[in-house]
Amino acid sequence: MGKRDWKSFDDVIGWLKKSGDEDRRFTPGEVQHMIDDFSRLRDKGMEFVRDPEKLCDQLKNSR
């Protein structure tokens, strides 16, 4: 999360769709899971947070 100045879930989702598969840190399967996770948070109206620990908590609590 700290690598870019994300403003919203849509920013992250858009980047993942456009460039995520090209980022060597992720496998294609991971990219799709992240898109699904961020989309779920967005669709639930969750607040966008950049803090990785808070984001992890959001993801755990949204399932």
PyMOL Python script that loads the backbone (N, CA, C, O; Angstrom):
from pymol import cmd

cmd.read_pdbstr("""\
ATOM      1  N   MET A   1       0.815  -1.196   0.000  1.00  0.00           N
ATOM      2  CA  MET A   1       0.000   0.000   0.000  1.00  0.00           C
ATOM      3  C   MET A   1       0.859   1.262   0.000  1.00  0.00           C
ATOM      4  O   MET A   1       0.430   2.303  -0.497  1.00  0.00           O
ATOM      5  N   GLY A   2       2.039   1.178   0.539  1.00  0.00           N
ATOM      6  CA  GLY A   2       2.876   2.358   0.635  1.00  0.00           C
ATOM      7  C   GLY A   2       3.619   2.711  -0.647  1.00  0.00           C
ATOM      8  O   GLY A   2       4.279   3.749  -0.706  1.00  0.00           O
ATOM      9  N   LYS A   3       3.527   1.883  -1.657  1.00  0.00           N
ATOM     10  CA  LYS A   3       4.285   2.120  -2.889  1.00  0.00           C
ATOM     11  C   LYS A   3       3.688   3.206  -3.773  1.00  0.00           C
ATOM     12  O   LYS A   3       4.395   3.795  -4.591  1.00  0.00           O
ATOM     13  N   ARG A   4       2.406   3.476  -3.619  1.00  0.00           N
ATOM     14  CA  ARG A   4       1.726   4.475  -4.454  1.00  0.00           C
ATOM     15  C   ARG A   4       0.820   5.325  -3.571  1.00  0.00           C
ATOM     16  O   ARG A   4       0.525   4.960  -2.433  1.00  0.00           O
ATOM     17  N   ASP A   5       0.390   6.438  -4.097  1.00  0.00           N
ATOM     18  CA  ASP A   5      -0.504   7.326  -3.367  1.00  0.00           C
ATOM     19  C   ASP A   5      -1.949   6.990  -3.740  1.00  0.00           C
ATOM     20  O   ASP A   5      -2.601   7.735  -4.472  1.00  0.00           O
ATOM     21  N   TRP A   6      -2.439   5.853  -3.224  1.00  0.00           N
ATOM     22  CA  TRP A   6      -3.782   5.394  -3.529  1.00  0.00           C
ATOM     23  C   TRP A   6      -4.802   6.334  -2.913  1.00  0.00           C
ATOM     24  O   TRP A   6      -4.606   6.821  -1.800  1.00  0.00           O
ATOM     25  N   LYS A   7      -5.876   6.591  -3.620  1.00  0.00           N
ATOM     26  CA  LYS A   7      -6.950   7.466  -3.140  1.00  0.00           C
ATOM     27  C   LYS A   7      -8.241   6.707  -2.850  1.00  0.00           C
ATOM     28  O   LYS A   7      -9.091   7.181  -2.096  1.00  0.00           O
ATOM     29  N   SER A   8      -8.384   5.527  -3.453  1.00  0.00           N
ATOM     30  CA  SER A   8      -9.644   4.790  -3.311  1.00  0.00           C
ATOM     31  C   SER A   8      -9.433   3.326  -3.694  1.00  0.00           C
ATOM     32  O   SER A   8      -8.403   2.945  -4.249  1.00  0.00           O
ATOM     33  N   PHE A   9     -10.446   2.520  -3.377  1.00  0.00           N
ATOM     34  CA  PHE A   9     -10.399   1.124  -3.805  1.00  0.00           C
ATOM     35  C   PHE A   9     -10.342   1.045  -5.322  1.00  0.00           C
ATOM     36  O   PHE A   9      -9.668   0.175  -5.874  1.00  0.00           O
ATOM     37  N   ASP A  10     -11.047   1.948  -6.003  1.00  0.00           N
ATOM     38  CA  ASP A  10     -11.044   1.932  -7.464  1.00  0.00           C
ATOM     39  C   ASP A  10      -9.653   2.204  -8.031  1.00  0.00           C
ATOM     40  O   ASP A  10      -9.295   1.650  -9.070  1.00  0.00           O
ATOM     41  N   ASP A  11      -8.861   3.052  -7.361  1.00  0.00           N
ATOM     42  CA  ASP A  11      -7.472   3.276  -7.790  1.00  0.00           C
ATOM     43  C   ASP A  11      -6.686   1.976  -7.767  1.00  0.00           C
ATOM     44  O   ASP A  11      -5.983   1.640  -8.719  1.00  0.00           O
ATOM     45  N   VAL A  12      -6.817   1.254  -6.664  1.00  0.00           N
ATOM     46  CA  VAL A  12      -6.071  -0.001  -6.492  1.00  0.00           C
ATOM     47  C   VAL A  12      -6.560  -1.037  -7.500  1.00  0.00           C
ATOM     48  O   VAL A  12      -5.759  -1.689  -8.169  1.00  0.00           O
ATOM     49  N   ILE A  13      -7.862  -1.179  -7.602  1.00  0.00           N
ATOM     50  CA  ILE A  13      -8.449  -2.163  -8.523  1.00  0.00           C
ATOM     51  C   ILE A  13      -8.027  -1.867  -9.961  1.00  0.00           C
ATOM     52  O   ILE A  13      -7.646  -2.772 -10.703  1.00  0.00           O
ATOM     53  N   GLY A  14      -8.097  -0.609 -10.342  1.00  0.00           N
ATOM     54  CA  GLY A  14      -7.699  -0.229 -11.706  1.00  0.00           C
ATOM     55  C   GLY A  14      -6.249  -0.558 -11.993  1.00  0.00           C
ATOM     56  O   GLY A  14      -5.925  -1.070 -13.064  1.00  0.00           O
ATOM     57  N   TRP A  15      -5.366  -0.264 -11.031  1.00  0.00           N
ATOM     58  CA  TRP A  15      -3.952  -0.574 -11.226  1.00  0.00           C
ATOM     59  C   TRP A  15      -3.735  -2.086 -11.316  1.00  0.00           C
ATOM     60  O   TRP A  15      -2.981  -2.564 -12.164  1.00  0.00           O
ATOM     61  N   LEU A  16      -4.405  -2.833 -10.431  1.00  0.00           N
ATOM     62  CA  LEU A  16      -4.257  -4.290 -10.471  1.00  0.00           C
ATOM     63  C   LEU A  16      -4.704  -4.857 -11.815  1.00  0.00           C
ATOM     64  O   LEU A  16      -4.045  -5.733 -12.374  1.00  0.00           O
ATOM     65  N   LYS A  17      -5.821  -4.357 -12.331  1.00  0.00           N
ATOM     66  CA  LYS A  17      -6.323  -4.848 -13.617  1.00  0.00           C
ATOM     67  C   LYS A  17      -5.380  -4.492 -14.760  1.00  0.00           C
ATOM     68  O   LYS A  17      -5.180  -5.287 -15.678  1.00  0.00           O
ATOM     69  N   LYS A  18      -4.803  -3.299 -14.703  1.00  0.00           N
ATOM     70  CA  LYS A  18      -3.950  -2.827 -15.789  1.00  0.00           C
ATOM     71  C   LYS A  18      -2.526  -3.371 -15.689  1.00  0.00           C
ATOM     72  O   LYS A  18      -1.954  -3.803 -16.690  1.00  0.00           O
ATOM     73  N   SER A  19      -1.953  -3.351 -14.485  1.00  0.00           N
ATOM     74  CA  SER A  19      -0.525  -3.636 -14.339  1.00  0.00           C
ATOM     75  C   SER A  19      -0.180  -4.728 -13.341  1.00  0.00           C
ATOM     76  O   SER A  19       0.983  -5.114 -13.227  1.00  0.00           O
ATOM     77  N   GLY A  20      -1.162  -5.228 -12.625  1.00  0.00           N
ATOM     78  CA  GLY A  20      -0.881  -6.196 -11.563  1.00  0.00           C
ATOM     79  C   GLY A  20      -0.173  -7.450 -12.034  1.00  0.00           C
ATOM     80  O   GLY A  20       0.735  -7.943 -11.365  1.00  0.00           O
ATOM     81  N   ASP A  21      -0.583  -7.968 -13.182  1.00  0.00           N
ATOM     82  CA  ASP A  21       0.039  -9.192 -13.688  1.00  0.00           C
ATOM     83  C   ASP A  21       1.486  -8.962 -14.115  1.00  0.00           C
ATOM     84  O   ASP A  21       2.267  -9.911 -14.194  1.00  0.00           O
ATOM     85  N   GLU A  22       1.844  -7.723 -14.387  1.00  0.00           N
ATOM     86  CA  GLU A  22       3.218  -7.406 -14.802  1.00  0.00           C
ATOM     87  C   GLU A  22       4.150  -7.206 -13.601  1.00  0.00           C
ATOM     88  O   GLU A  22       5.372  -7.203 -13.749  1.00  0.00           O
ATOM     89  N   ASP A  23       3.566  -7.041 -12.423  1.00  0.00           N
ATOM     90  CA  ASP A  23       4.357  -6.841 -11.209  1.00  0.00           C
ATOM     91  C   ASP A  23       4.868  -8.200 -10.749  1.00  0.00           C
ATOM     92  O   ASP A  23       4.079  -9.084 -10.415  1.00  0.00           O
ATOM     93  N   ARG A  24       6.170  -8.363 -10.732  1.00  0.00           N
ATOM     94  CA  ARG A  24       6.771  -9.668 -10.439  1.00  0.00           C
ATOM     95  C   ARG A  24       6.557 -10.120  -9.001  1.00  0.00           C
ATOM     96  O   ARG A  24       6.853 -11.268  -8.670  1.00  0.00           O
ATOM     97  N   ARG A  25       6.052  -9.249  -8.146  1.00  0.00           N
ATOM     98  CA  ARG A  25       5.777  -9.647  -6.761  1.00  0.00           C
ATOM     99  C   ARG A  25       4.521 -10.495  -6.649  1.00  0.00           C
ATOM    100  O   ARG A  25       4.320 -11.167  -5.637  1.00  0.00           O
ATOM    101  N   PHE A  26       3.672 -10.476  -7.670  1.00  0.00           N
ATOM    102  CA  PHE A  26       2.389 -11.170  -7.617  1.00  0.00           C
ATOM    103  C   PHE A  26       2.281 -12.221  -8.709  1.00  0.00           C
ATOM    104  O   PHE A  26       2.833 -12.062  -9.798  1.00  0.00           O
ATOM    105  N   THR A  27       1.566 -13.294  -8.405  1.00  0.00           N
ATOM    106  CA  THR A  27       1.202 -14.253  -9.440  1.00  0.00           C
ATOM    107  C   THR A  27      -0.155 -13.822  -9.997  1.00  0.00           C
ATOM    108  O   THR A  27      -0.890 -13.095  -9.329  1.00  0.00           O
ATOM    109  N   PRO A  28      -0.496 -14.260 -11.211  1.00  0.00           N
ATOM    110  CA  PRO A  28      -1.804 -13.889 -11.764  1.00  0.00           C
ATOM    111  C   PRO A  28      -2.970 -14.268 -10.842  1.00  0.00           C
ATOM    112  O   PRO A  28      -3.945 -13.524 -10.734  1.00  0.00           O
ATOM    113  N   GLY A  29      -2.869 -15.410 -10.189  1.00  0.00           N
ATOM    114  CA  GLY A  29      -3.928 -15.814  -9.264  1.00  0.00           C
ATOM    115  C   GLY A  29      -4.059 -14.859  -8.090  1.00  0.00           C
ATOM    116  O   GLY A  29      -5.170 -14.550  -7.661  1.00  0.00           O
ATOM    117  N   GLU A  30      -2.938 -14.391  -7.572  1.00  0.00           N
ATOM    118  CA  GLU A  30      -2.961 -13.432  -6.465  1.00  0.00           C
ATOM    119  C   GLU A  30      -3.597 -12.123  -6.893  1.00  0.00           C
ATOM    120  O   GLU A  30      -4.361 -11.519  -6.140  1.00  0.00           O
ATOM    121  N   VAL A  31      -3.284 -11.692  -8.089  1.00  0.00           N
ATOM    122  CA  VAL A  31      -3.836 -10.435  -8.597  1.00  0.00           C
ATOM    123  C   VAL A  31      -5.358 -10.521  -8.640  1.00  0.00           C
ATOM    124  O   VAL A  31      -6.037  -9.593  -8.200  1.00  0.00           O
ATOM    125  N   GLN A  32      -5.895 -11.597  -9.150  1.00  0.00           N
ATOM    126  CA  GLN A  32      -7.354 -11.735  -9.232  1.00  0.00           C
ATOM    127  C   GLN A  32      -7.972 -11.777  -7.843  1.00  0.00           C
ATOM    128  O   GLN A  32      -9.028 -11.184  -7.625  1.00  0.00           O
ATOM    129  N   HIS A  33      -7.339 -12.461  -6.906  1.00  0.00           N
ATOM    130  CA  HIS A  33      -7.858 -12.503  -5.531  1.00  0.00           C
ATOM    131  C   HIS A  33      -7.854 -11.115  -4.908  1.00  0.00           C
ATOM    132  O   HIS A  33      -8.792 -10.749  -4.200  1.00  0.00           O
ATOM    133  N   MET A  34      -6.804 -10.340  -5.166  1.00  0.00           N
ATOM    134  CA  MET A  34      -6.750  -8.981  -4.630  1.00  0.00           C
ATOM    135  C   MET A  34      -7.835  -8.109  -5.248  1.00  0.00           C
ATOM    136  O   MET A  34      -8.461  -7.310  -4.552  1.00  0.00           O
ATOM    137  N   ILE A  35      -8.061  -8.257  -6.547  1.00  0.00           N
ATOM    138  CA  ILE A  35      -9.138  -7.513  -7.208  1.00  0.00           C
ATOM    139  C   ILE A  35     -10.473  -7.863  -6.557  1.00  0.00           C
ATOM    140  O   ILE A  35     -11.282  -6.981  -6.269  1.00  0.00           O
ATOM    141  N   ASP A  36     -10.695  -9.144  -6.329  1.00  0.00           N
ATOM    142  CA  ASP A  36     -11.938  -9.590  -5.693  1.00  0.00           C
ATOM    143  C   ASP A  36     -12.069  -9.029  -4.277  1.00  0.00           C
ATOM    144  O   ASP A  36     -13.141  -8.569  -3.884  1.00  0.00           O
ATOM    145  N   ASP A  37     -10.973  -9.069  -3.514  1.00  0.00           N
ATOM    146  CA  ASP A  37     -11.000  -8.571  -2.126  1.00  0.00           C
ATOM    147  C   ASP A  37     -11.280  -7.071  -2.076  1.00  0.00           C
ATOM    148  O   ASP A  37     -12.141  -6.627  -1.317  1.00  0.00           O
ATOM    149  N   PHE A  38     -10.557  -6.285  -2.883  1.00  0.00           N
ATOM    150  CA  PHE A  38     -10.770  -4.840  -2.881  1.00  0.00           C
ATOM    151  C   PHE A  38     -12.157  -4.487  -3.409  1.00  0.00           C
ATOM    152  O   PHE A  38     -12.779  -3.540  -2.929  1.00  0.00           O
ATOM    153  N   SER A  39     -12.643  -5.235  -4.386  1.00  0.00           N
ATOM    154  CA  SER A  39     -13.993  -4.993  -4.904  1.00  0.00           C
ATOM    155  C   SER A  39     -15.041  -5.257  -3.833  1.00  0.00           C
ATOM    156  O   SER A  39     -16.014  -4.513  -3.715  1.00  0.00           O
ATOM    157  N   ARG A  40     -14.843  -6.315  -3.052  1.00  0.00           N
ATOM    158  CA  ARG A  40     -15.771  -6.644  -1.977  1.00  0.00           C
ATOM    159  C   ARG A  40     -15.823  -5.516  -0.944  1.00  0.00           C
ATOM    160  O   ARG A  40     -16.906  -5.125  -0.511  1.00  0.00           O
ATOM    161  N   LEU A  41     -14.663  -4.995  -0.550  1.00  0.00           N
ATOM    162  CA  LEU A  41     -14.635  -3.896   0.410  1.00  0.00           C
ATOM    163  C   LEU A  41     -15.333  -2.661  -0.156  1.00  0.00           C
ATOM    164  O   LEU A  41     -16.119  -2.012   0.535  1.00  0.00           O
ATOM    165  N   ARG A  42     -15.042  -2.344  -1.415  1.00  0.00           N
ATOM    166  CA  ARG A  42     -15.675  -1.194  -2.070  1.00  0.00           C
ATOM    167  C   ARG A  42     -17.188  -1.359  -2.122  1.00  0.00           C
ATOM    168  O   ARG A  42     -17.935  -0.435  -1.800  1.00  0.00           O
ATOM    169  N   ASP A  43     -17.631  -2.544  -2.531  1.00  0.00           N
ATOM    170  CA  ASP A  43     -19.063  -2.787  -2.690  1.00  0.00           C
ATOM    171  C   ASP A  43     -19.801  -2.762  -1.359  1.00  0.00           C
ATOM    172  O   ASP A  43     -20.995  -2.465  -1.320  1.00  0.00           O
ATOM    173  N   LYS A  44     -19.105  -3.068  -0.273  1.00  0.00           N
ATOM    174  CA  LYS A  44     -19.712  -3.008   1.068  1.00  0.00           C
ATOM    175  C   LYS A  44     -19.678  -1.599   1.643  1.00  0.00           C
ATOM    176  O   LYS A  44     -20.194  -1.361   2.735  1.00  0.00           O
ATOM    177  N   GLY A  45     -19.075  -0.668   0.918  1.00  0.00           N
ATOM    178  CA  GLY A  45     -19.023   0.708   1.374  1.00  0.00           C
ATOM    179  C   GLY A  45     -18.029   0.945   2.501  1.00  0.00           C
ATOM    180  O   GLY A  45     -18.165   1.894   3.272  1.00  0.00           O
ATOM    181  N   MET A  46     -17.034   0.079   2.588  1.00  0.00           N
ATOM    182  CA  MET A  46     -16.022   0.226   3.635  1.00  0.00           C
ATOM    183  C   MET A  46     -15.172   1.465   3.363  1.00  0.00           C
ATOM    184  O   MET A  46     -14.978   1.865   2.215  1.00  0.00           O
ATOM    185  N   GLU A  47     -14.675   2.057   4.436  1.00  0.00           N
ATOM    186  CA  GLU A  47     -13.788   3.204   4.316  1.00  0.00           C
ATOM    187  C   GLU A  47     -12.456   2.760   3.725  1.00  0.00           C
ATOM    188  O   GLU A  47     -11.917   1.723   4.110  1.00  0.00           O
ATOM    189  N   PHE A  48     -11.930   3.538   2.796  1.00  0.00           N
ATOM    190  CA  PHE A  48     -10.633   3.213   2.210  1.00  0.00           C
ATOM    191  C   PHE A  48      -9.538   3.628   3.178  1.00  0.00           C
ATOM    192  O   PHE A  48      -9.470   4.781   3.603  1.00  0.00           O
ATOM    193  N   VAL A  49      -8.689   2.677   3.517  1.00  0.00           N
ATOM    194  CA  VAL A  49      -7.555   2.958   4.408  1.00  0.00           C
ATOM    195  C   VAL A  49      -6.275   2.518   3.719  1.00  0.00           C
ATOM    196  O   VAL A  49      -6.265   1.548   2.961  1.00  0.00           O
ATOM    197  N   ARG A  50      -5.199   3.239   3.989  1.00  0.00           N
ATOM    198  CA  ARG A  50      -3.904   2.897   3.390  1.00  0.00           C
ATOM    199  C   ARG A  50      -3.026   2.126   4.368  1.00  0.00           C
ATOM    200  O   ARG A  50      -2.017   1.545   3.967  1.00  0.00           O
ATOM    201  N   ASP A  51      -3.391   2.114   5.622  1.00  0.00           N
ATOM    202  CA  ASP A  51      -2.607   1.422   6.631  1.00  0.00           C
ATOM    203  C   ASP A  51      -2.751  -0.089   6.425  1.00  0.00           C
ATOM    204  O   ASP A  51      -3.862  -0.613   6.501  1.00  0.00           O
ATOM    205  N   PRO A  52      -1.638  -0.801   6.163  1.00  0.00           N
ATOM    206  CA  PRO A  52      -1.720  -2.239   5.865  1.00  0.00           C
ATOM    207  C   PRO A  52      -2.373  -3.061   6.978  1.00  0.00           C
ATOM    208  O   PRO A  52      -3.102  -4.011   6.694  1.00  0.00           O
ATOM    209  N   GLU A  53      -2.123  -2.712   8.223  1.00  0.00           N
ATOM    210  CA  GLU A  53      -2.708  -3.470   9.341  1.00  0.00           C
ATOM    211  C   GLU A  53      -4.226  -3.279   9.386  1.00  0.00           C
ATOM    212  O   GLU A  53      -4.972  -4.243   9.560  1.00  0.00           O
ATOM    213  N   LYS A  54      -4.675  -2.048   9.231  1.00  0.00           N
ATOM    214  CA  LYS A  54      -6.116  -1.781   9.221  1.00  0.00           C
ATOM    215  C   LYS A  54      -6.777  -2.419   8.006  1.00  0.00           C
ATOM    216  O   LYS A  54      -7.891  -2.934   8.100  1.00  0.00           O
ATOM    217  N   LEU A  55      -6.095  -2.384   6.870  1.00  0.00           N
ATOM    218  CA  LEU A  55      -6.623  -2.996   5.662  1.00  0.00           C
ATOM    219  C   LEU A  55      -6.775  -4.503   5.850  1.00  0.00           C
ATOM    220  O   LEU A  55      -7.781  -5.087   5.448  1.00  0.00           O
ATOM    221  N   CYS A  56      -5.787  -5.117   6.453  1.00  0.00           N
ATOM    222  CA  CYS A  56      -5.857  -6.557   6.727  1.00  0.00           C
ATOM    223  C   CYS A  56      -7.055  -6.872   7.625  1.00  0.00           C
ATOM    224  O   CYS A  56      -7.765  -7.852   7.400  1.00  0.00           O
ATOM    225  N   ASP A  57      -7.274  -6.036   8.640  1.00  0.00           N
ATOM    226  CA  ASP A  57      -8.433  -6.232   9.517  1.00  0.00           C
ATOM    227  C   ASP A  57      -9.733  -6.107   8.741  1.00  0.00           C
ATOM    228  O   ASP A  57     -10.653  -6.900   8.944  1.00  0.00           O
ATOM    229  N   GLN A  58      -9.821  -5.117   7.850  1.00  0.00           N
ATOM    230  CA  GLN A  58     -11.020  -4.958   7.019  1.00  0.00           C
ATOM    231  C   GLN A  58     -11.271  -6.214   6.185  1.00  0.00           C
ATOM    232  O   GLN A  58     -12.399  -6.697   6.092  1.00  0.00           O
ATOM    233  N   LEU A  59     -10.212  -6.727   5.588  1.00  0.00           N
ATOM    234  CA  LEU A  59     -10.360  -7.901   4.733  1.00  0.00           C
ATOM    235  C   LEU A  59     -10.810  -9.113   5.536  1.00  0.00           C
ATOM    236  O   LEU A  59     -11.669  -9.870   5.084  1.00  0.00           O
ATOM    237  N   LYS A  60     -10.243  -9.301   6.711  1.00  0.00           N
ATOM    238  CA  LYS A  60     -10.633 -10.427   7.560  1.00  0.00           C
ATOM    239  C   LYS A  60     -12.092 -10.325   7.986  1.00  0.00           C
ATOM    240  O   LYS A  60     -12.803 -11.328   8.039  1.00  0.00           O
ATOM    241  N   ASN A  61     -12.532  -9.110   8.288  1.00  0.00           N
ATOM    242  CA  ASN A  61     -13.894  -8.905   8.796  1.00  0.00           C
ATOM    243  C   ASN A  61     -14.933  -8.838   7.702  1.00  0.00           C
ATOM    244  O   ASN A  61     -16.128  -8.834   7.998  1.00  0.00           O
ATOM    245  N   SER A  62     -14.520  -8.785   6.439  1.00  0.00           N
ATOM    246  CA  SER A  62     -15.490  -8.647   5.348  1.00  0.00           C
ATOM    247  C   SER A  62     -15.908  -9.977   4.755  1.00  0.00           C
ATOM    248  O   SER A  62     -16.781 -10.016   3.888  1.00  0.00           O
ATOM    249  N   ARG A  63     -15.322 -11.039   5.191  1.00  0.00           N
ATOM    250  CA  ARG A  63     -15.634 -12.354   4.590  1.00  0.00           C
ATOM    251  C   ARG A  63     -16.862 -12.970   5.162  1.00  0.00           C
ATOM    252  O   ARG A  63     -17.247 -14.068   4.759  1.00  0.00           O
TER     253      ARG A  63
END
""", "prot")
cmd.dss("prot")
cmd.show_as("cartoon", "prot")
cmd.util.cbc("prot")
cmd.orient("prot")
